């Protein structure tokens, strides 16, 4: 075989083809949904995946208030944050978070599934989470996908 014909193709910012995808989160389990979103945001579903380049797609997630948890996570799971002051640790359950801002449930889960580096801090800005079915990104001509068909 001719070794010259087998060159490794690395994508860069100019050669990446990014798409806009729409996902409906109605009755989907949060962990399974967010792990698939993290793969798509990274670009690992593409043949030309390059680890140090933002080669993933932009995702528009609709109906974030209709997601599901398995088991008794609605009552027992706790989201923890800290105010920065002594004794400032705050806990909130998914039930209360859903009533307050359902978008943060998805954003928190996806952010936890991305690597902790400068690239992932840029990748999380490619995720647009909305409550309801309306979004302001019609000009990008997003493609609707079924999350259950992607592995």
Rosetta blueprint (number, residue, H / E / L):
1 X L
2 X L
3 X H
4 X H
5 X H
6 X L
7 X L
8 X L
9 X L
10 X L
11 X L
12 X L
13 X L
14 X L
15 X L
16 X L
17 X L
18 X L
19 X L
20 X E
21 X E
22 X E
23 X E
24 X E
25 X L
26 X L
27 X L
28 X L
29 X E
30 X H
31 X H
32 X H
33 X H
34 X H
35 X H
36 X H
37 X H
38 X H
39 X H
40 X H
41 X H
42 X H
43 X L
44 X L
45 X L
46 X L
47 X L
48 X L
49 X L
50 X L
51 X L
52 X L
53 X L
54 X L
55 X L
56 X L
57 X L
58 X E
59 X E
60 X E
61 X E
62 X E
63 X L
64 X H
65 X H
66 X H
67 X L
68 X E
69 X L
70 X L
71 X L
72 X L
73 X H
74 X H
75 X H
76 X H
77 X L
78 X E
79 X E
80 X E
81 X E
82 X E
83 X L
84 X L
85 X L
86 X L
87 X L
88 X L
89 X E
90 X E
91 X E
92 X E
93 X E
94 X H
95 X H
96 X H
97 X H
98 X H
99 X H
100 X H
101 X H
102 X L
103 X H
104 X H
105 X H
106 X H
107 X H
108 X H
109 X H
110 X H
111 X H
112 X H
113 X H
114 X L
115 X L
116 X L
117 X L
118 X H
119 X H
120 X H
121 X H
122 X H
123 X H
124 X H
125 X H
126 X H
127 X E
128 X E
129 X E
130 X L
131 X L
132 X L
133 X L
134 X L
135 X L
136 X L
137 X L
138 X H
139 X H
140 X H
141 X L
142 X L
143 X E
144 X E
145 X L
146 X L
147 X H
148 X H
149 X H
150 X L
151 X L
